[in-house]
Amino acid sequence: MPSIVPFGSRGTSPVTLAEVKAYLRVTDSAQDDVLNALIDSATDYAETVSGLTLRTQRFALSLDHFPYGNVQGVFSPYTQIELRD
């Protein structure tokens, strides 16, 4: 049965810490850990609600047989597809 499983680390968030600090007008670094956690949580929530992948992510797709025609999946856009035995 086909399966798709995420693996490896996720890419960077679509919003940087510097952008959030500029928007909030925060100049010190005392709350950087809290802000980074909030960025990650907000990105996770947005990905869950929208069904989109906002960060670069690697997935392993296991198939019972080699597909004929186009490879269709639930995650797009694809930037690279690697074939392995």
Buried (B, 14 or more C-beta within 10 A) or exposed (E): EEEEEEEEEBEEBEBEBEEBBEEEEBEEEEEEEEBBEEBEEBBBEBBEEEEEBBBEBEBEBEEEEEEEEEEEEEEEEEEEEEEEE
